[in-house]
Amino acid sequence: MQFECPFCRQQYELERDSISDQIQCNCGHLLDLRPIKQALIKEARHKMKIIQRKADRICSLILISDYPEIDIEIEKTKLRDLAHELFPHQINLYRMIYESRFNRLWQQFRAQ
């Protein structure tokens, strides 16, 4: 995420895994990164809730026994694409959590 010094307008990039709460700008001012980090956390939580709601919907579709398999696969593909868009560095985590859940539900409730 980019931000700028409010005093000199110098642009900075906040690293995803930055542990520092402050940096010193080239102009000498100390910049507090905590509000920026809090905004990033809030945004990530919002995105996670979107993914979770859509995944819960797919789980419900799997449990509805007359819902066609092809339509469920379409919804799963849409969710995978959305997860990749919102969390491009976490797609393997998505696969571990959600795709395994979908497969488990399918085996438990749909397998003949």
Buried (B, 14 or more C-beta within 10 A) or exposed (E): EEBEBEEEEBEBEBEEEEEEEEBEBEEEEEBEBEEBBEEBEEEEEEBBEBBEEBBEEBBEBBEEEEBEEEEBEEBBEEBBEBBEEBBEEBEEEBEEBBBEBBEEBBEEEEEE
